[in-house]
Amino acid sequence: MIIFNAILVGLKEVWAHKFRSLLTMLGIILGVASLVGMAALVKGMENGMKETMIALGGADKVLLQDEDVPTWQEHLADQAPGRTMRDAEALRVGAPLIKIVSPEMELDDAFITRGNRFFSPSECNGVTSAALEVNLHTLQYGRFFTARDEAIAANVCVIGTGIRDALFGTPEEAGSEIVPLGETIYINSQPFVIVGMFTPYESESDRLQRQARQRNPEASQQVGPDRRRGWGRGGNWAFYLKNNMVYMPMQTMWLRFRAAGTSTNSVPDPRLSSLELKVKDVEKLEEALQQARNILMITHNGIEDFSFRTQENQVENINTQIRNARLSGGILASISLIVGGIGIMNIMLASINERVREIGICKAVGASGPAIFLQILIESVVISLLGAAAGIAASFGLVELLKIATPTQNTPVIQTFIVGLAVCSSICVGVLAGFFPAWKASRFNPIQALRYE
């Protein structure tokens, strides 16, 4: 009951000096708003980075890439075989810590036509069925390549929805879903039949925006010139790449396109454009890479013309960036809260100077020093809590502004934990800021206080 009365007295003091109290709380408001807003922005960045990493295959994906031979092997440079199907087969058979081996042959400068429509895909690759799991692809319609397609080098392909939209039109334009299975398209002037189409890939924020547009098409119409939020195509280049790629059987790529650039013996170029791996256990990544290296040194005749690129480095970079952003935001918010605490202490000292006679009367009628101390301390905490409430309200408006200014895949996300932390920090600031004024008021001599003019 005593605490409740103290809170009421604190609220009355704030209301009696509204403008002064608002200026006092301004530091707390800015500190809380900056803490919640910065944390929301950092969380959005973290979500966007992790979405991109997952879209590219996840943390257990490893890329085997070509490298210049080391200095001590320069005399063997012309004998370096590069990545070939021999490597893929050897890794598949002899590396038990490697779960999946996905060889790929890429068609450079690929172009796809259908009628008078033309499109340049992000990637046009000859692959095996392992590419689905390595690159985390899922089929929405149709099928992937069969063993027969591979054996006869069939002119079949699986496309992303971006290619469908470019060559056949978007579902929004047609008013219904477009499924181009069985249709013929031309890849570098060669006919290919579409046998499958991937699921459309999008970030979580893009999915929510699309659902909002579907629920209320009129409200979602953009006012003003067309613009894209964020860098890249569609705001997230990883999803763009996956939506605009086309796959064909490895054998088809090898015979239809690689043979064209070979010498007179008509033997297609056996080198791979990419060789991607997935390890069974990320915790045993180093062991898996050493195992793969031992096998490749045999298939490459002892020439070390390769290296491994892992997603592990990307995970470390993400964690470092997030840690630095949180540290910077925490420092800025802490400075604002400290400034707010100084303001509260200043106003509480001014307040007790105005209420010296009042405190003297309270002590004269029996109020104890600890009771006076508690009263002033609670008033300080009330001011800081009101500032925290206003700061949290302001942070929601700040986050809405950040949503407009940031790329869609980095949409800020307010965290309940951070809101709670901001409130607790405000309480601590209120206690620390009110401690000295409360201590000073509790030590007033009642006789001297009653004589105070």
Protein Blocks (a to p, Z undefined) as FASTA:
>chain_A
ZZmmmmmmmmmmmmmmmmlmmmmmmmmmmmmmmmmmmmmmmmmmmmmmmmmmmmnnpjkb
ccdddddddfklmmmmmmpgbjafklmmmmmmmmmkbmbdcdddddehiacdehjbccdd
fbdcdddfklmmmnopacfehcdddfklmmnopabddddfklmmmmnopfklnopacdfe
hiacdeehiacddfbdcdddddfklmmmmmmmmmmmmlmpcgdjdddededehhiaklmm
mmmcccddfklmmmmmmmmmmcfkopacfbdfbdcdddfblklmmmmmmmmmmmmmmmnn
opacbccddfklmmmmmmmmmmmmmmmmmmmmmmmmmmmmmmmmmmmmmmmmmmmmmmmm
mmmnopafklmmmmmmmmmmmmmmmmmmmmmmmmmmmmmmmmmmpcfklgccddfklmmm
mmmmmmmmmmmmmmmmmmmmmmpcfklmmmpZZ
